[in-house]
Amino acid sequence: MSRIFLTSSTAGALFGAALASSGVYLPSVIISQMQLSSLQMLKVFITASASSAVIIALFDTLAISKSNPRPPSPLGLFSRYDGNILGGLLVGLGMALTGACPGTVLVQLATGIRSGWYVLAGGIVGGILYSRPLSAYLERHRAQRAAAATTADTNPTVQSALGLSTKSAVAAYVVLCLGMLGAAMTLDAARGSGALYPLLGGAAIGAAQVATLVLTGNAVGVSTGYEVAGQYFWRIVGSKSGPAPPVKSLYFAGGIVAGALAFSHSSFASFAGTVAGVDIALSRGFCGGLVMVLGARLAGGCTSGHGISGMSMMGISSFVTVACMFAGGMGAARVIG
């Protein structure tokens, strides 16, 4: 227990400090990304995902760790990827409402952003709802998921779909990311906001991926912690029995808060730049947090699990989920205004 606490919380602390250094945790940064008025979040995201792709491929080659892409999350409704599609759209909606994602909300708590508490409360309720009522619904559709798994690979990847080697797929992905990064830098520079710290912050997140793989054996992911918190809620109220859920995801989440708090009080805090704040109302933050966590669990991951880690492993389910996250967030931003 003490070893799991030490490794998971340390990995979380390094990830939390990296998120804080990037500035991507600020509600204004996330909302402006969905409004396409600033591309800071995209620059951090691309840098972190590309560096993670190289790191994960290298670790797999050297047999330091073995990372598996996230499988599809079928709901048995209309597609093998229906959970990824619907869940991704809900995560994007929640991000547009809250200016947060399941991981960055923990950094918001550490840095004194009041709306982070509203979003966290909604996220915990989302975890409670998913861990029992929704998971019971999904249990009834296991037959469809099992049938789908017999007709295709359980963890389809870009390389398996295109007949490429993993090295070729990773190299192509990194080149694509560099092209997108160059375009984003050019567009933001034209707006007078071409600072380099988002790239350094994204690289720091990639470095945190190294620590997470070494310390825990797993790639970065956050939203599982909300589901585990929900499972413990049902155990406390006496509605769940059996073995206790593993707590390493909760230790990792606690480490994120501690690491972000330490960074915010360090001499490097100014590294993340300063961006005007956004006032998120309680009802908007709570509802957005609930929707966001429900979506993340339906999709089997969030911006961290699917975006930073899953896409780095070339998982098709992760590309589908992340595309829907941004589509849902940008669509919601146009409606919300």
BELDAZI-V703922 format. One record per helix or strand of 2 or more residues. SS is the DSSP state (2 for helix, 1 for strand). FROM is the first residue (numbers start at 1). LEN is the number of residues. If there is no record, write none. Layout:
SS | FROM | LEN
SS | FROM | LEN
//
This chain:
2 | 2 | 21
2 | 27 | 8
2 | 40 | 22
2 | 82 | 17
2 | 104 | 7
2 | 115 | 25
2 | 142 | 10
2 | 158 | 5
2 | 166 | 25
2 | 197 | 20
2 | 224 | 13
2 | 248 | 17
2 | 269 | 4
2 | 282 | 18
2 | 303 | 11
2 | 316 | 21
//
